Each structure stands twice: as structure tokens, then as C-alpha cells.
Amino acid sequence: MSKEAAIREAIDRHGSDFGVWPDRRLAGEAREAILANRALRAWYDDAVTLERGLTAARAAADVEIAASGALTRVEQGVSKRLLPSRTARSHRWIAIAAGLVIAAGLGSAYDLATSTAAQTGRPINVVVLDPLVFGPAEVETQ
């Protein structure tokens, strides 16, 4: 790759500010080459014009976004989606409580059904899964 091509690529990659280029030696050579070569100077001037235009467009877009309140609306919309409302959290706890009540009711109904069977005199092995007790509890009735 020729030196001029390397300088053009560096201008495209790192911009027109030589102070921010990572390769200081190439930045110094670019300064000298731009003063000596009119075609390279035109390339550099186009890069400066493009950077100024992009900076102005970005500033205008930032002003328009701030004036319209779009950023605030987006933040509010995202926060509504990410953070569940109090009613959603309370519904979750209501569902958990309802599940516990139903499980306890089913356990009681099963207990009644097995206790009547126990009155017949046959031995019954029962395993009760109680949601309020951690782990199964084995009960033998005779």
C-alpha cells in the first residue's frame, strides 16, 4: 500500500483530527503530505466537511429529540414494560394464596375420603404432599 493510500485510509478511519490518530508518525507524515499534494488536500477537506456536516446533523437531531420529549416517552414506555405494576404484583400473591387454599382443600377432601375407607378395616398406605410442609409425610393407618 502506498503512503498516500495509507494516509487516505487513516483519514477515513480516524477522522481529520490528527491529534486523535493512534499512529503519531503517520499523523505527522499526513500533515506534510496534505501540504505537498493537492489531491490529498482535497480528500482531507472533504473529510473535514463531512465531519462538520455529521456533527451539525447530530446536534440538530439531539435538539429535535429533546424538544419533542421523545426520549422521556421512550423511557416511560420501557420502564412500564420492565417494572410490573403494583396490581400485577398483588395478583401474583393472590394467585399463590389461591393455590395454597386449593391444595389445602384437596388435602382435606382426600383425608376425609381415606378416613372413611379406614373405617372399613383395611390397611391403607397414604403419602400426603402438604404445600405448607417441606417434603412428603408418610402416614400409615390401620
C-alpha positions in Angstrom: 0.0 0.0 0.0 1.4 3.4 -0.9 1.9 6.1 1.6 -0.9 8.2 0.1 -3.3 5.3 0.2 -2.4 4.7 3.8 -3.0 8.3 4.7 -6.4 8.3 2.9 -7.4 5.2 4.8 -6.3 6.7 8.1 -8.3 9.9 7.3 -11.3 7.8 6.6 -10.8 5.6 9.7 -9.7 8.1 12.3 -11.1 11.4 11.0 -9.5 14.7 10.2 -8.1 15.5 13.6 -4.5 14.3 13.6 -4.3 14.7 17.4 -6.5 11.6 17.9 -4.8 9.3 15.5 -3.2 6.3 17.3 -0.1 6.3 14.9 1.7 9.6 15.6 4.3 9.0 12.9 1.6 8.6 10.3 -0.2 11.7 11.5 3.0 13.7 11.1 3.5 12.3 7.6 -0.1 13.1 6.8 0.3 16.7 7.7 3.3 17.1 5.4 1.7 15.2 2.6 -1.5 17.3 2.7 0.6 20.4 2.3 2.5 19.0 -0.6 -0.3 17.1 -2.5 -3.3 19.0 -3.8 -5.4 15.8 -4.4 -4.7 14.6 -0.9 -5.6 18.1 0.4 -8.9 17.9 -1.4 -9.5 14.4 0.2 -8.8 15.9 3.6 -11.0 18.9 3.0 -13.9 16.6 2.0 -13.4 14.6 5.2 -13.5 17.8 7.3 -16.7 18.9 5.5 -18.3 15.5 6.1 -17.4 15.5 9.8 -18.8 19.0 10.3 -22.0 18.1 8.4 -22.4 14.9 10.6 -21.8 16.9 13.7 -24.4 19.5 12.7 -26.9 16.8 11.8 -26.3 15.0 15.1 -26.8 18.3 17.0 -30.0 19.1 15.2 -31.4 15.6 15.8 -30.5 15.9 19.5 -32.2 19.3 19.8 -35.3 17.9 18.0 -35.4 14.8 20.3 -35.1 17.0 23.4 -37.8 19.4 22.2 -40.3 16.7 21.3 -39.9 14.8 24.5 -39.4 11.6 22.7 -36.7 10.4 25.0 -39.0 10.8 28.0 -41.8 8.9 26.3 -39.4 6.1 25.4 -38.0 5.9 29.0 -41.6 5.8 30.4 -42.7 3.1 28.0 -39.7 0.9 28.7 -40.0 1.4 32.5 -43.7 0.3 32.3 -42.7 -2.9 30.5 -39.8 -3.7 32.7 -41.3 -2.9 36.1 -44.5 -4.7 36.9 -47.2 -2.5 38.4 -48.4 -2.9 42.0 -51.6 -4.6 40.8 -49.6 -7.2 38.8 -47.5 -8.0 41.9 -50.6 -8.2 44.1 -52.3 -10.5 41.5 -49.3 -12.8 41.7 -49.6 -13.1 45.5 -53.3 -13.6 45.2 -52.6 -16.5 42.8 -50.1 -18.0 45.2 -52.6 -17.8 48.1 -55.4 -19.3 46.0 -53.1 -22.2 45.0 -52.3 -22.9 48.7 -56.0 -22.8 49.6 -56.9 -25.1 46.8 -54.1 -27.5 47.8 -55.2 -27.5 51.4 -58.8 -28.1 50.4 -57.9 -31.0 48.2 -55.8 -32.4 51.0 -58.7 -32.2 53.4 -61.0 -33.8 50.9 -58.6 -36.6 50.4 -58.2 -37.0 54.1 -62.0 -37.4 54.5 -62.1 -39.9 51.7 -59.3 -42.0 53.2 -60.6 -41.8 56.8 -63.9 -43.3 55.7 -62.1 -46.0 53.9 -60.1 -46.6 57.0 -63.3 -47.3 58.9 -63.8 -50.4 56.7 -60.8 -52.0 58.5 -58.5 -52.4 55.5 -54.9 -51.0 55.9 -54.2 -48.0 53.7 -50.8 -46.5 53.0 -51.1 -42.8 52.4 -48.5 -40.3 51.2 -49.5 -36.7 51.8 -47.9 -33.9 49.9 -48.7 -30.8 52.0 -47.8 -27.5 50.4 -47.3 -26.0 53.9 -44.7 -28.6 54.9 -41.5 -29.1 53.1 -41.2 -32.7 51.7 -43.6 -35.6 51.8 -45.0 -37.0 55.0 -45.8 -40.7 55.1 -48.8 -41.9 57.2 -49.9 -45.5 57.8 -53.3 -46.2 59.1 -54.7 -49.5 60.3 
